């Protein structure tokens, strides 16, 4: 029960929004449609299970990896915030992030859908950056909700595309880009302040 006392609605919603913006299932819809139109197979259930399993593993082992390089979570969060800031600018300004689609396999579930479209460098950086800000429970719940949303989008990509239309997809991508931009600035300011405070007290 003590674990549940860490729940904070605003932190949960914030974690969900920033992860949603980074995973960007809406922005990847055209890519998913293109993959399926080319005759390649995507198993929605497997894609969601393996991608979010990778994120959870990295969430818990990321600190160990950072420890090997002597990097603390706050320093990593500052670096992560800068990456998120650049990714947000790309979303807002309409610059496409290169994704390697040079694959010959008929099954595209694992490459490129699981990695790097869903579980890629951006989402890994985001998880460890959020870890410096929010309790584990709020981030974990944000991941679960994102998994449900991503599964729905993968399962009903064609129908959602027709429902939202080009204008709807454009609006959502820009909206989440601005949200991500604001969160990246917040992450940077809070963690850089912590690092500068530690330096001042040394």
Secondary structure, DSSP 8 states (H G I E B T S, - for coil): -TGGGG--HHHHHHHHHHHHHHH-TTTTHHHHHHHHHTT-B--HHHHHHHHHHHHHHHHHHHHHHHHHTT--HHHHHHHHHHHHHHHHHHHHHT-----------SB-IIIIIIIIIISSHHHHHHHHHHHTTS-HHHHHHHHHHHHHHHHHHHHTHHHHHHHHHHHHHHHHHHHHHHHHHHHHHHHHHHHHHHHHHHHHT-
